[in-house]
Amino acid sequence: MDTVTRHHSDGTIDVVQSGPATSMPPVDTLEAVYWSELRRTTFGLARFSAEAVRVLGVWPALLRFGPRVEGRRAIVGGIFARRPHGAIRWSAGDGRVVVAVERFAPLLRGPFWRIESWLHDVVGRRYVRRAAGLDA
């Protein structure tokens, strides 16, 4: 599995995680796997519900997203976002599955960002392992 992180001068961050895959699941399956792994990793505390990642699936919106368009969802707010900016994207092709957070503007800094980043890394790794073996 590969993880590439890039910090931009405007304070936004890219995190791209990918791994080899034996099948190429459709994007709706990839997204469902990602949200499932988020829920499993957080023992059900963080859940995707009503276009947002929420505590117990209800409140508050940690991150809010726009509708999925061409395999990606814009990040439109939430208490972990400094401003509406960036997107999360899922894809499969050329023998790889990918989850990419692109140009995210995190509110959290320093040690708090490291915790959020670590959590995304764990979820992404679990997602890649699971999505890589799915049958389309």
RARA-V143477 format. One record per backbone hydrogen bond with DSSP energy under -0.5 kcal/mol. CO is the residue of the C=O (numbers start at 0). NH is the residue of the N-H. Records with the same first field share a line. If there is no record, write none. Layout:
BEGIN
CO: NH / NH
END
This chain:
BEGIN
1: 17
3: 15
5: 7 / 13
7: 10
11: 7
12: 103
13: 5
14: 16 / 100
15: 3
16: 98
17: 1
18: 96
22: 24
25: 28 / 29
26: 30
27: 31
28: 32
29: 33
30: 34
31: 35
32: 36
33: 37
34: 38
35: 39
36: 40
37: 41
38: 43
39: 42
41: 44
44: 46 / 55
46: 48 / 53
48: 51
50: 64
51: 48 / 53
52: 61 / 62
53: 46 / 56
54: 57 / 58
59: 54 / 61
60: 78
61: 79
62: 52
63: 75 / 76
66: 73
68: 71
70: 89
71: 68
72: 87
73: 65 / 75
74: 84
76: 63
77: 80
79: 106 / 107
82: 84
84: 104
85: 74
86: 101
87: 72
88: 99
90: 97
92: 95
94: 20
95: 92
96: 18
97: 90
98: 16
99: 88 / 101
100: 14
101: 86
103: 12 / 105
104: 81 / 82
108: 111 / 112
109: 113
110: 114
111: 115
112: 116
113: 117
114: 118
115: 119
116: 120
117: 121
118: 122
119: 123
120: 124
121: 125
122: 126
123: 127
124: 128
125: 129
126: 130
127: 131
128: 132
129: 132
130: 133
131: 21 / 22
END
